[in-house]
Amino acid sequence: MGAEITGSLIIGLREVHPATLIGSGKVAELQVMIQEAASDCIIFDHDIAPRVQRNLEQLFDCAVIDRQEVILQIFSDRAATREAVLQVALARQEYSLPRLTRKWTHLSRQRGGMKGTRGEGETQLEIDRRIVMNKIASLKRELRKVESQRSVQRKNRQEGSIPTAAIVGYTNAGKSSLLNLLSHSDVLVENKLFATLDPTTRNISLPRGGEVLVSDTVGFVSDLPHQLVDAFRSTLEETRYADFIIHVLDGSHPDMLQCYQTTMEVLESLDCAEKPMILFVNKMDALHDEFSVAHMRVEHPDLIAGSIHQKTGIDELTEQIEHLAHIAHPDLSYKFPLSRGDLVAKIRASGTIISIEYDEQITVRARVSQQLVEKLKSWQIS
């Protein structure tokens, strides 16, 4: 977020204090730390209720924010495209709604009506709440327009002849770097949280021929604020509609297993945890814990360990991508009556024809999507 850290404190909570979250002793300890370091902001790595936030700000005489606000600020700084800006703005407005009283408790009611008949009108808080609600409604309308465009693009990809994959993983695991390496492109890569907020799709060529459309996605993080999950649902849904998933893990992370668990929880919330998945442990050149990788191998024998930076494990990864791409769009043969040229046209539109022969019947060998496999089942030959 760009803040200068002046100190930190780990507080073990035996019980949650409704007014201040932490006990009076820790409040006093923090007050001393704030005065000594001349800090102007306190960040809790924990969700804080609006009431607690107000109380602590009065006690500390400085800004008090929580984990959600930090993530929102980082997202806001990284947002570059119109969709990302709208998504972050929506999440921020929804987050701020219950916290408006932080700003407006000192304001009295606004007066209204004619002279002599004036009653109490709206409080400044009520006016501001109405403004925020109107902004939320407006942002949702704008997002629906952008989402409809995205859904058209997604539908075209789904109905196309090329298999699709989504790269997922914890933030800063190396997803964009992997996409760049596989597609020889230049998607933004930075060593920081949430460098990618918009899904970027690139075409990659497979070693034995054929192609795959691969989408880079927003990085996941533990305790991702529900406002952001909701606001970024259309972006995250790129994963739901992909034929398979490439899950990138950060081997240099101190708690790689927890990062894996966090990503799987988000995938479960999107109903796509059961999709075919490739597990790739990146940054093996800066490995933090060998046990974590060994533990993952026991549960996932097909796991690939390598380094995008050193280009190790990439050949093995590409082979697995090719294998899953061929499962998603299998190579099948069909026989159609000469009168069913419409079925051949369907394959041309949504598949790849490898060979075609016209005799008493039309014999077609093609690579087709799973949707077409079902539709053309009765015409399939072994």
C-alpha positions as a Python dict, from the first residue, in 0.01 Angstrom:
ca = {
    (1, 'M'): (0, 0, 0),
    (2, 'G'): (305, 224, 21),
    (3, 'A'): (292, 292, 397),
    (4, 'E'): (606, 309, 610),
    (5, 'I'): (588, 50, 891),
    (6, 'T'): (689, 192, 1230),
    (7, 'G'): (616, -117, 1439),
    (8, 'S'): (403, -429, 1480),
    (9, 'L'): (238, -621, 1758),
    (10, 'I'): (86, -971, 1778),
    (11, 'I'): (-212, -984, 2013),
    (12, 'G'): (-353, -1316, 2137),
    (13, 'L'): (-728, -1273, 2184),
    (14, 'R'): (-882, -1482, 2461),
    (15, 'E'): (-1209, -1299, 2410),
    (16, 'V'): (-1340, -1034, 2170),
    (17, 'H'): (-1423, -704, 2339),
    (18, 'P'): (-1735, -564, 2164),
    (19, 'A'): (-1628, -199, 2200),
    (20, 'T'): (-1257, -219, 2111),
    (21, 'L'): (-1188, -578, 1992),
    (22, 'I'): (-875, -588, 2212),
    (23, 'G'): (-847, -545, 2590),
    (24, 'S'): (-779, -219, 2772),
    (25, 'G'): (-418, -322, 2850),
    (26, 'K'): (-335, -370, 2481),
    (27, 'V'): (-514, -45, 2394),
    (28, 'A'): (-286, 138, 2641),
    (29, 'E'): (22, -42, 2501),
    (30, 'L'): (-72, 60, 2148),
    (31, 'Q'): (-129, 422, 2255),
    (32, 'V'): (230, 436, 2384),
    (33, 'M'): (366, 281, 2058),
    (34, 'I'): (167, 531, 1849),
    (35, 'Q'): (298, 831, 2046),
    (36, 'E'): (659, 712, 2043),
    (37, 'A'): (662, 641, 1666),
    (38, 'A'): (436, 938, 1576),
    (39, 'S'): (223, 698, 1369),
    (40, 'D'): (-83, 829, 1188),
    (41, 'C'): (-245, 496, 1095),
    (42, 'I'): (-305, 161, 1268),
    (43, 'I'): (-377, -147, 1057),
    (44, 'F'): (-541, -459, 1201),
    (45, 'D'): (-482, -786, 1013),
    (46, 'H'): (-838, -875, 1106),
    (47, 'D'): (-1186, -755, 1013),
    (48, 'I'): (-1298, -467, 1236),
    (49, 'A'): (-1663, -379, 1299),
    (50, 'P'): (-1754, -14, 1218),
    (51, 'R'): (-1830, 52, 1587),
    (52, 'V'): (-1487, -78, 1696),
    (53, 'Q'): (-1321, 130, 1426),
    (54, 'R'): (-1490, 449, 1552),
    (55, 'N'): (-1403, 378, 1915),
    (56, 'L'): (-1037, 301, 1844),
    (57, 'E'): (-995, 611, 1628),
    (58, 'Q'): (-1121, 825, 1917),
    (59, 'L'): (-886, 651, 2162),
    (60, 'F'): (-576, 658, 1939),
    (61, 'D'): (-649, 991, 1767),
    (62, 'C'): (-537, 844, 1432),
    (63, 'A'): (-681, 644, 1144),
    (64, 'V'): (-767, 281, 1216),
    (65, 'I'): (-815, 47, 919),
    (66, 'D'): (-847, -329, 876),
    (67, 'R'): (-724, -597, 635),
    (68, 'Q'): (-1016, -535, 397),
    (69, 'E'): (-935, -166, 359),
    (70, 'V'): (-569, -245, 285),
    (71, 'I'): (-666, -492, 11),
    (72, 'L'): (-918, -243, -131),
    (73, 'Q'): (-649, 27, -140),
    (74, 'I'): (-401, -202, -318),
    (75, 'F'): (-668, -308, -569),
    (76, 'S'): (-755, 59, -624),
    (77, 'D'): (-389, 143, -697),
    (78, 'R'): (-354, -149, -943),
    (79, 'A'): (-683, -102, -1133),
    (80, 'A'): (-604, 1, -1491),
    (81, 'T'): (-892, -102, -1716),
    (82, 'R'): (-1248, 29, -1698),
    (83, 'E'): (-1384, -300, -1565),
    (84, 'A'): (-1124, -319, -1286),
    (85, 'V'): (-1187, 45, -1188),
    (86, 'L'): (-1564, -17, -1172),
    (87, 'Q'): (-1519, -340, -974),
    (88, 'V'): (-1292, -175, -716),
    (89, 'A'): (-1520, 131, -688),
    (90, 'L'): (-1821, -95, -625),
    (91, 'A'): (-1637, -295, -357),
    (92, 'R'): (-1517, 27, -189),
    (93, 'Q'): (-1867, 182, -182),
    (94, 'E'): (-2018, -136, -34),
    (95, 'Y'): (-1740, -149, 226),
    (96, 'S'): (-1785, 218, 322),
    (97, 'L'): (-2165, 207, 362),
    (98, 'P'): (-2177, 80, 724),
    (99, 'R'): (-1882, 304, 816),
    (100, 'L'): (-2030, 641, 718),
    (101, 'T'): (-2095, 738, 1078),
    (102, 'R'): (-1719, 767, 1129),
    (103, 'K'): (-1743, 1096, 939),
    (104, 'W'): (-2087, 1228, 1019),
    (105, 'T'): (-2157, 1171, 1394),
    (106, 'H'): (-2088, 1540, 1466),
    (107, 'L'): (-2346, 1674, 1217),
    (108, 'S'): (-2702, 1764, 1317),
    (109, 'R'): (-3017, 1713, 1113),
    (110, 'Q'): (-3074, 1928, 808),
    (111, 'R'): (-3382, 2151, 835),
    (112, 'G'): (-3657, 2150, 572),
    (113, 'G'): (-4008, 2287, 512),
    (114, 'M'): (-4156, 2640, 503),
    (115, 'K'): (-4095, 2906, 766),
    (116, 'G'): (-4293, 2829, 1079),
    (117, 'T'): (-4360, 2469, 978),
    (118, 'R'): (-4008, 2334, 975),
    (119, 'G'): (-3970, 1978, 1092),
    (120, 'E'): (-3662, 1762, 1107),
    (121, 'G'): (-3538, 1660, 763),
    (122, 'E'): (-3270, 1403, 675),
    (123, 'T'): (-2956, 1382, 882),
    (124, 'Q'): (-2631, 1432, 693),
    (125, 'L'): (-2572, 1059, 748),
    (126, 'E'): (-2901, 973, 576),
    (127, 'I'): (-2818, 1202, 284),
    (128, 'D'): (-2474, 1050, 247),
    (129, 'R'): (-2611, 696, 272),
    (130, 'R'): (-2857, 775, -7),
    (131, 'I'): (-2571, 915, -222),
    (132, 'V'): (-2366, 597, -166),
    (133, 'M'): (-2664, 372, -246),
    (134, 'N'): (-2721, 565, -570),
    (135, 'K'): (-2351, 526, -657),
    (136, 'I'): (-2368, 150, -590),
    (137, 'A'): (-2674, 116, -816),
    (138, 'S'): (-2501, 321, -1090),
    (139, 'L'): (-2178, 117, -1069),
    (140, 'K'): (-2374, -210, -1088),
    (141, 'R'): (-2549, -87, -1404),
    (142, 'E'): (-2213, 5, -1561),
    (143, 'L'): (-2063, -330, -1463),
    (144, 'R'): (-2355, -520, -1614),
    (145, 'K'): (-2279, -355, -1950),
    (146, 'V'): (-1911, -452, -1930),
    (147, 'E'): (-1999, -804, -1810),
    (148, 'S'): (-2235, -855, -2105),
    (149, 'Q'): (-1946, -772, -2342),
    (150, 'R'): (-1722, -1018, -2154),
    (151, 'S'): (-1989, -1290, -2169),
    (152, 'V'): (-2013, -1248, -2549),
    (153, 'Q'): (-1634, -1285, -2579),
    (154, 'R'): (-1642, -1586, -2345),
    (155, 'K'): (-1926, -1749, -2542),
    (156, 'N'): (-1728, -1706, -2865),
    (157, 'R'): (-1430, -1880, -2701),
    (158, 'Q'): (-1650, -2162, -2566),
    (159, 'E'): (-1805, -2223, -2906),
    (160, 'G'): (-1472, -2191, -3082),
    (161, 'S'): (-1244, -2469, -3197),
    (162, 'I'): (-966, -2402, -2944),
    (163, 'P'): (-949, -2554, -2591),
    (164, 'T'): (-933, -2301, -2304),
    (165, 'A'): (-736, -2298, -1979),
    (166, 'A'): (-719, -2061, -1680),
    (167, 'I'): (-407, -1995, -1472),
    (168, 'V'): (-499, -1956, -1104),
    (169, 'G'): (-308, -1930, -777),
    (170, 'Y'): (-220, -1717, -477),
    (171, 'T'): (-121, -1361, -551),
    (172, 'N'): (242, -1315, -667),
    (173, 'A'): (289, -1688, -740),
    (174, 'G'): (410, -1620, -1097),
    (175, 'K'): (92, -1662, -1304),
    (176, 'S'): (158, -1372, -1543),
    (177, 'S'): (523, -1479, -1582),
    (178, 'L'): (406, -1827, -1681),
    (179, 'L'): (162, -1686, -1938),
    (180, 'N'): (441, -1471, -2085),
    (181, 'L'): (676, -1770, -2109),
    (182, 'L'): (418, -2002, -2269),
    (183, 'S'): (281, -1745, -2515),
    (184, 'H'): (598, -1538, -2578),
    (185, 'S'): (398, -1225, -2485),
    (186, 'D'): (454, -932, -2249),
    (187, 'V'): (172, -929, -1993),
    (188, 'L'): (254, -696, -1699),
    (189, 'V'): (476, -877, -1446),
    (190, 'E'): (572, -719, -1116),
    (191, 'N'): (693, -858, -785),
    (192, 'K'): (398, -725, -586),
    (193, 'L'): (50, -824, -473),
    (194, 'F'): (-237, -808, -723),
    (195, 'A'): (-33, -687, -1021),
    (196, 'T'): (-303, -854, -1237),
    (197, 'L'): (-664, -743, -1187),
    (198, 'D'): (-800, -817, -1534),
    (199, 'P'): (-792, -1156, -1704),
    (200, 'T'): (-558, -1154, -2001),
    (201, 'T'): (-605, -1427, -2265),
    (202, 'R'): (-325, -1542, -2494),
    (203, 'N'): (-295, -1810, -2759),
    (204, 'I'): (-23, -2072, -2701),
    (205, 'S'): (99, -2326, -2959),
    (206, 'L'): (135, -2691, -2856),
    (207, 'P'): (446, -2898, -2946),
    (208, 'R'): (256, -3158, -3156),
    (209, 'G'): (30, -2904, -3324),
    (210, 'G'): (-285, -2735, -3211),
    (211, 'E'): (-344, -2439, -2983),
    (212, 'V'): (-483, -2350, -2640),
    (213, 'L'): (-630, -2019, -2522),
    (214, 'V'): (-486, -1949, -2176),
    (215, 'S'): (-625, -1680, -1942),
    (216, 'D'): (-433, -1516, -1659),
    (217, 'T'): (-658, -1436, -1359),
    (218, 'V'): (-657, -1213, -1049),
    (219, 'G'): (-447, -1361, -767),
    (220, 'F'): (-626, -1509, -468),
    (221, 'V'): (-548, -1419, -107),
    (222, 'S'): (-661, -1558, 228),
    (223, 'D'): (-970, -1392, 378),
    (224, 'L'): (-1045, -1210, 51),
    (225, 'P'): (-1319, -956, 137),
    (226, 'H'): (-1658, -1080, 20),
    (227, 'Q'): (-1722, -742, -147),
    (228, 'L'): (-1424, -808, -373),
    (229, 'V'): (-1529, -1166, -446),
    (230, 'D'): (-1872, -1037, -550),
    (231, 'A'): (-1738, -738, -745),
    (232, 'F'): (-1479, -949, -928),
    (233, 'R'): (-1712, -1245, -987),
    (234, 'S'): (-1728, -1185, -1364),
    (235, 'T'): (-1347, -1177, -1375),
    (236, 'L'): (-1313, -1488, -1160),
    (237, 'E'): (-1569, -1670, -1374),
    (238, 'E'): (-1309, -1698, -1651),
    (239, 'T'): (-1196, -1995, -1441),
    (240, 'R'): (-1543, -2149, -1432),
    (241, 'Y'): (-1576, -2157, -1810),
    (242, 'A'): (-1226, -2286, -1887),
    (243, 'D'): (-1183, -2649, -2000),
    (244, 'F'): (-909, -2703, -1741),
    (245, 'I'): (-706, -2516, -1478),
    (246, 'I'): (-333, -2454, -1432),
    (247, 'H'): (-280, -2397, -1059),
    (248, 'V'): (50, -2218, -986),
    (249, 'L'): (200, -2250, -636),
    (250, 'D'): (477, -2033, -493),
    (251, 'G'): (756, -2259, -363),
    (252, 'S'): (927, -1961, -194),
    (253, 'H'): (618, -1877, 18),
    (254, 'P'): (659, -1956, 392),
    (255, 'D'): (314, -2119, 399),
    (256, 'M'): (265, -2271, 55),
    (257, 'L'): (14, -2531, 180),
    (258, 'Q'): (-214, -2263, 324),
    (259, 'C'): (-193, -2071, -6),
    (260, 'Y'): (-298, -2389, -188),
    (261, 'Q'): (-590, -2433, 53),
    (262, 'T'): (-700, -2070, 8),
    (263, 'T'): (-700, -2102, -372),
    (264, 'M'): (-898, -2428, -357),
    (265, 'E'): (-1157, -2264, -131),
    (266, 'V'): (-1208, -1982, -382),
    (267, 'L'): (-1233, -2238, -666),
    (268, 'E'): (-1494, -2429, -464),
    (269, 'S'): (-1696, -2109, -420),
    (270, 'L'): (-1693, -2077, -801),
    (271, 'D'): (-1802, -2443, -842),
    (272, 'C'): (-1494, -2537, -1039),
    (273, 'A'): (-1270, -2720, -788),
    (274, 'E'): (-1349, -3051, -964),
    (275, 'K'): (-1223, -2934, -1304),
    (276, 'P'): (-917, -3110, -1455),
    (277, 'M'): (-617, -2939, -1295),
    (278, 'I'): (-240, -2918, -1343),
    (279, 'L'): (-39, -2832, -1029),
    (280, 'F'): (284, -2641, -1094),
    (281, 'V'): (514, -2542, -806),
    (282, 'N'): (707, -2235, -920),
    (283, 'K'): (1021, -2072, -769),
    (284, 'M'): (1192, -2404, -683),
    (285, 'D'): (1519, -2210, -722),
    (286, 'A'): (1419, -2017, -406),
    (287, 'L'): (1239, -2302, -224),
    (288, 'H'): (1136, -2222, 134),
    (289, 'D'): (1023, -2563, 259),
    (290, 'E'): (1097, -2902, 96),
    (291, 'F'): (842, -3074, 322),
    (292, 'S'): (554, -2874, 171),
    (293, 'V'): (643, -2988, -181),
    (294, 'A'): (690, -3352, -64),
    (295, 'H'): (352, -3336, 113),
    (296, 'M'): (185, -3208, -204),
    (297, 'R'): (348, -3484, -412),
    (298, 'V'): (193, -3753, -190),
    (299, 'E'): (-157, -3617, -255),
    (300, 'H'): (-87, -3513, -617),
    (301, 'P'): (167, -3749, -783),
    (302, 'D'): (139, -3558, -1114),
    (303, 'L'): (260, -3234, -953),
    (304, 'I'): (529, -3052, -1154),
    (305, 'A'): (806, -2865, -972),
    (306, 'G'): (1013, -2609, -1158),
    (307, 'S'): (1109, -2246, -1201),
    (308, 'I'): (970, -2000, -1453),
    (309, 'H'): (1277, -1781, -1398),
    (310, 'Q'): (1516, -2069, -1480),
    (311, 'K'): (1272, -2226, -1733),
    (312, 'T'): (1276, -2566, -1559),
    (313, 'G'): (974, -2798, -1558),
    (314, 'I'): (818, -2607, -1849),
    (315, 'D'): (847, -2894, -2102),
    (316, 'E'): (670, -3129, -1860),
    (317, 'L'): (405, -2864, -1795),
    (318, 'T'): (348, -2813, -2170),
    (319, 'E'): (302, -3190, -2214),
    (320, 'Q'): (33, -3195, -1946),
    (321, 'I'): (-138, -2892, -2105),
    (322, 'E'): (-139, -3074, -2440),
    (323, 'H'): (-279, -3390, -2278),
    (324, 'L'): (-570, -3203, -2114),
    (325, 'A'): (-631, -2998, -2429),
    (326, 'H'): (-679, -3321, -2627),
    (327, 'I'): (-918, -3455, -2361),
    (328, 'A'): (-1117, -3129, -2377),
    (329, 'H'): (-1121, -3139, -2760),
    (330, 'P'): (-1077, -3508, -2850),
    (331, 'D'): (-976, -3635, -3195),
    (332, 'L'): (-1284, -3828, -3318),
    (333, 'S'): (-1422, -3973, -3642),
    (334, 'Y'): (-1778, -3944, -3777),
    (335, 'K'): (-1989, -4070, -4068),
    (336, 'F'): (-2271, -3844, -4190),
    (337, 'P'): (-2527, -3894, -4472),
    (338, 'L'): (-2458, -3678, -4776),
    (339, 'S'): (-2771, -3480, -4690),
    (340, 'R'): (-2624, -3368, -4353),
    (341, 'G'): (-2379, -3106, -4469),
    (342, 'D'): (-2508, -2892, -4180),
    (343, 'L'): (-2323, -3122, -3935),
    (344, 'V'): (-1998, -3071, -4124),
    (345, 'A'): (-2060, -2694, -4111),
    (346, 'K'): (-2111, -2723, -3733),
    (347, 'I'): (-1773, -2895, -3695),
    (348, 'R'): (-1605, -2631, -3913),
    (349, 'A'): (-1753, -2355, -3695),
    (350, 'S'): (-1677, -2509, -3355),
    (351, 'G'): (-1404, -2764, -3417),
    (352, 'T'): (-1097, -2842, -3624),
    (353, 'I'): (-1134, -3078, -3923),
    (354, 'I'): (-828, -3302, -3964),
    (355, 'S'): (-955, -3491, -4271),
    (356, 'I'): (-1277, -3523, -4471),
    (357, 'E'): (-1381, -3774, -4742),
    (358, 'Y'): (-1695, -3770, -4960),
    (359, 'D'): (-1819, -4109, -5085),
    (360, 'E'): (-2155, -4274, -5025),
    (361, 'Q'): (-2129, -4098, -4691),
    (362, 'I'): (-1925, -3810, -4550),
    (363, 'T'): (-1638, -3938, -4333),
    (364, 'V'): (-1492, -3670, -4107),
    (365, 'R'): (-1202, -3685, -3863),
    (366, 'A'): (-1197, -3380, -3640),
    (367, 'R'): (-1101, -3232, -3304),
    (368, 'V'): (-1424, -3118, -3138),
    (369, 'S'): (-1533, -2952, -2812),
    (370, 'Q'): (-1713, -3144, -2534),
    (371, 'Q'): (-2040, -2968, -2627),
    (372, 'L'): (-2015, -3108, -2982),
    (373, 'V'): (-1911, -3454, -2860),
    (374, 'E'): (-2254, -3493, -2699),
    (375, 'K'): (-2445, -3347, -2995),
    (376, 'L'): (-2271, -3569, -3251),
    (377, 'K'): (-2258, -3886, -3039),
    (378, 'S'): (-2495, -4085, -3265),
    (379, 'W'): (-2274, -4023, -3572),
    (380, 'Q'): (-1945, -4122, -3409),
    (381, 'I'): (-1744, -4422, -3537),
    (382, 'S'): (-1460, -4597, -3359),
}
